[in-house]
Amino acid sequence: MDDPFKRPVFVSSLSYRDPAAALDWLERAFGLERTMV
C-alpha cells in the first residue's frame, strides 16, 4: 500500500532474556501497566 504522504517508517523493538522480569521492572520503574501482553 502506497503512503500518499510519504511518511518515514520507523519500527523499534527490544529483546529480553527474561521477558516476565523485564515487564515487572518496567512496571516498577516507570509505573507502566500491562494491557496487551
DOKEVO-888109 format. One line per 3 residues: number of its first residue (from 1); for each residue y, x, z of C-alpha. Coordinates in steps of 0.5 Angstrom, whole numbers. Example, Ala and Ser with C-alpha at 12.3 -4.5 7.8 and 13.67 -1.06 7.14 Angstrom:
# DOKEVO-888109
1> -9/25/16; -2/27/14
This chain:
# DOKEVO-888109
1> 0/0/0; 7/3/-2; 12/3/3
4> 19/1/0; 23/4/5; 19/11/4
7> 19/12/12; 15/18/14; 9/17/17
10> 7/21/24; 1/20/28; -1/24/34
13> -7/24/39; -9/27/45; -17/29/47
16> -19/30/54; -26/33/56; -26/27/62
19> -22/21/59; -23/17/65; -20/22/70
22> -14/23/65; -13/16/65; -13/16/72
25> -8/22/72; -3/18/67; -3/12/72
28> -1/16/78; 3/21/75; 7/16/70
31> 6/9/73; 2/7/67; -2/1/67
34> -9/1/63; -8/-5/58; -12/-4/51
37> -18/1/54
